[in-house]
Amino acid sequence: MGLFADIVSTPRHIDSGLLILVLLGIITFVLIVLLLVKMHRSTHVKEVGSDSRSHWQRVRPWERGELHVDHILSSLGPDYTVLHDMVLLSNGYTVQIDHIVVSRFGIFCIETKTHSGKIYGSEKSEFWTQYVGNKKYPLRNPIRQNYGHMKTIERVLEGLPWVPIIPIVAFAGKVDLNLSLENSL
């Protein structure tokens, strides 16, 4: 049998740190392969002169939050592999995930939202309600949305050793969240 089969079948003969390193290597390899085959968005951010304000105006509104989170994640150390705007194929469907961070702690699946105003909702409801001024808008529940992303990652990694997948929802706008949280999904 190969090295991987030996590691899995006889874990008592290998240092746990080495096992974690091997598992992270496998996961990183899979995610890099997925990155190489991902589909690109139809538009890209382009630098427009030296004025950063004009640069931000060229970005689609929902991408502003993603770029902000990109910037924060770029400060993570070398022990983290950060992937942005991943498009994964699962069960015949494509799923776009804003950020995936692979670390020794697990895989972080991050959904970024750029909203403003007041947002009301519950953890398990399909939609939340966003109020901006006196206007009311439905908002797809990002906790449920990210749960679907997490399940997609699990399906893509099926057959590999278990690794924890931690879902995170990041709000990058000025928002007042009023949520009813029960138990995690």
N, C-alpha and C positions, 0 to 999 in steps of 0.2 A: 504494500500500500504506500501511498505518497505521504509526504510530511504532514499535510493537513489531516489526513485520515488518522495518522499516528497521534497527532496532537489531540484530536477529538476523542479517539478511542482510549487513550491512556493519559488523561490529564494529570495523574499523580506524578508523572515523570518529567513535568515541565514547569518551569517557574511561572506563576500567575501573571507576572509583568510581561513575560514573553508572549503568553497566550493573548493578552489584551493587545499587545503590539501587532501580532499576526492578524487578529480579528479587525483591528482598525485599518491595517494595510489592505485587507480584502475589501472592507466597506469603502475605503477611499478609492481603491481601484475601480469598483463598480460605479461609484458616483462620478469618477473622472470619465469613464467610458460613456456614461449617460450624458455628461456635460458635452462631450465631443459630438454627440449625435442630436443634441437638443435643437429645437426649432427656434429661430431668432424672431423677435418681434419685427413688425413691418417698419417701424420707425426707430431711430436711434437718437440719443442725446447728442447734439452737436454744440461745440463751443462757439459762441458768437462773440468775438471780440474779447476785450478784457473786462467788460462790465458783467459781474456775476448776476445781476438782476436780469439782464437780457438772456443770459444762459438759462436761468430758472423758468423764464416765460416760455421757452421753447419745449419744455418738458410737459408731458401730459399731467394734469393735476394729480392723479393718483400715484404717479411715479415720484413725486416730490418726497413723499413719506418713505418710499422704498429706497431712494437715494440717500436719505438721512440715515436710515437703518444700515445701508451699505457702508456708509462712512463710519458709523459706530463699530460695526463688526470688523472693519478693516484694522482696528486697533487691537484685535485679539492676537495673542502671541502665536509662535510657530507650532504650538501643540494643537491648533485648531485649523481645520480645513473649511473654508467658507465658500459656498456656492450660491450664486444669485440667479434669480429668474429662471429656475429650472422647469423644464417641461418634460414630464414623465408619461410614458405610455403604460396604461394598466387596463386590462379587460377591454381593449379596443377603444378606449377613450384617452384623450390627453388631459393631463392635470398640470396646471401651472402653479408652482410653489415659489413664493417670493424669495425665501432664504432657507438654506439648509446648512447647518453647522455640524461638522463631525468632530467629536472630541473623545477623550478617554472616558468621559462621563456618559456618553451616548450620542445620539443624533438629535439635534434641536431642529424642529420644523417650525419656521416662523412665518406667520401671516401678518402683513403690515396693512394697516388701514389709515387713510388720511381723511379724517372727518372733522367737522367742527360742530359746535352747538351742543345740545343736550341729547344724550342717547339713553333710551330706556329699553330694557329687555330682560329676559331670563335665560339662564344657561341652556335650557333644552328647547326653547321656542324656535320655530323655523325662521322667524323674522323679528327684528328689533325695530324700534321707532326712533327716528332722528328728527329733532326739532331745530331748525335754524330760523331764528326770529320767530315769526308767527306761521311759518310753513312746516308741514309735517311730511316726512319721507319714510318709506319702508327701507330697511337695511337688512340684507341677508345676515343671519347670525354668524359672525366670524369664528366663534368657538366651534360650532358644528362644521363650518367650512374647513377649518384647520384639522378637525378630527378626520374628515375625509382625506385630507392630504397625508396625515399620519398613516392611515390605513393603506394608502397607495404606496408609501415608502415600505411598509411591512410586506405588501405583495411583491414589490420589486426585489426585496431582499429575501423572499421566501426560499427556504432550503439552506440558507446560511445560518450560522449560530446566532442565537437571540442577542439583540442589542437593544437597550432601552431607547425609545423614541419619545422625546419630550416636546409636546406642542406648546407654542407660545404665540399669543396675539399681541402685536405691538401697535399702539395708536400713536401716530406721529403728529396729529393735528391738535389744536386746542379744543379739547372735548371734555364734557362733564358726563362721566359714565354713571348711570344709575342702574345697577344690575342686581338681579335676584339670582344668587348662586346657590345651587344645591350641592350635589356631588359631581365630581368630574365625570365626563362621558365615558 
